[in-house]
């Protein structure tokens, strides 16, 4: 019971600002969504006539989803940039799963398998980046830059 009470005290709740597709700002604290990697704000997916700003759309979609809604985040770790890595929910919905399920982020398998099923769903449905699965992963895109 004491550990349950402690975990409740560690929850972070409030309105957030979207920094990018997988990073939120909650009262000045940077929150990195656990287990997912969203496309970077300047990243373009597809090529030629089918090119689209997947990173900008990921961030905008998240902004629309969270606008005016309270978000509760459960801190799990701190990343190398000092951000709190957390599992976040709004209205009972897992924020990271929302993005992956729409093909706007990928499961970050190096850190977690939590969102593999959501990614499989998006891939099977051909949603988001899975319309043309020859995209560059967010991680590979960052490395190339």
N, C-alpha and C positions, 0 to 999 in steps of 0.2 A: 504493500500500500504506500509506503514511503517513496518508493521509486516512481510510482504512478503520479504522486503529488509533485515530485520533482520534475518529471517530464512535462506536466501541465504548466509549471512555472516557466519552462524554457520556450514555450510557444511564443512566436512573434505574430502579432495581429495588427492589421490596420490597412489603410489605403496605400497603394503602391504606385510608383511611377515606373514605366517600362523603360529600361535602358537599351535593351536589345531583345532578341527572341528568347534568350534563356537567362537574362539577368534583370532583376528588379531592384528598385530602391524603396526601402521601407524605413521611413523616418531617418534618412541619412545612412542607413546600413545597406550595403550591397549584398543582395541575395542571388546566388547562382543556383538555378534549378537542378536538383539532383537527377542524375541518370540520363540526361538528354543533352544533345548538342544541336542547337538551332543554327540555321544559316545566318551568316554574318550580314550586318545591315547593308553593306556595299556589294554583297555577293549576287551574281546573276546565275540563274540556272537555265538549262536548255541552250540552244544555239540558233543562230540565224533568226528566222521569222518566229520561231517558238521560244526565243529568249524572254525571260521574265525576271523581275527583281525579287527573287525568292526571300532574300534576307530582309528587305524592307517590308514585304508582305507578311512575313512571320512576325515582325515587331508590331506592325499595324494591327494584325489580327489579334495579337495578345492585348494590345492597348484597348481595342474595342471590347474584348471579352471582360477585361478587368476594370474598365472605366466605372468609377463610382461604387465598386463592390469591395467589401472587406475581404482581405486575404489573410489566411492563417498559415504560417510556415513553421515547420518542425526542423530546427537545426540538426544536421547530421555530422558536419565536418567543417573545416575551414580550408579553402584551396590556397595554392601558392601565391595568389594575388591578395590574400587577406579577406576574400569574400566568404560569407557564410554559405555553405552548401546546404540546401534545405529542400524538403518535400513540402510543396505549397498547395493549398486548396482554397477554393472559393465556392460557397454554396454546396459543399460536399464534393465538388468536382476537382480532380487532380489536375493542376494547371499544366504540368509537363505532359501528361497523357493527352490532354486536349490538343497540344501542338503536334505531337507525334502522330496521333490518330488522323490529323488533317494533312500529313505529309509536309509539315513546315519545320520539323526537327527530326532527328534520328535518335534511336536508342544509342546511348554512349556506353557500349558494351564493355569497354575497358574498366568502367566504374560500377556498372550495374546491369542486370538483366531485367529490371523491373518494367521496361517499356518495349521489350521485344515483341510482345503480342500486339501492342498498338501499332508498331511499325509494320508487322506482318499484315495487319488489317489494311493499313493505308496502301501498302504495296499491292496487295491483292485487288483492291478497289481502284488502283491507278489514280490516287488522289495526290494533289500537291506535286512534289518533286518526282513522285512515282509515275507521273504521266510519261516521263522520259527518264528512265532509271540510269541514264549515262551521265548523271550529275557528279560534281565534285563534292565530296563530303566536306562539311564545315572545317573539320580538323585539317584535311589536306589543303583546303583553300587558304587557311591561316598560315600553314607551313610554306606554301608557295609565295606568300606575300612577305 
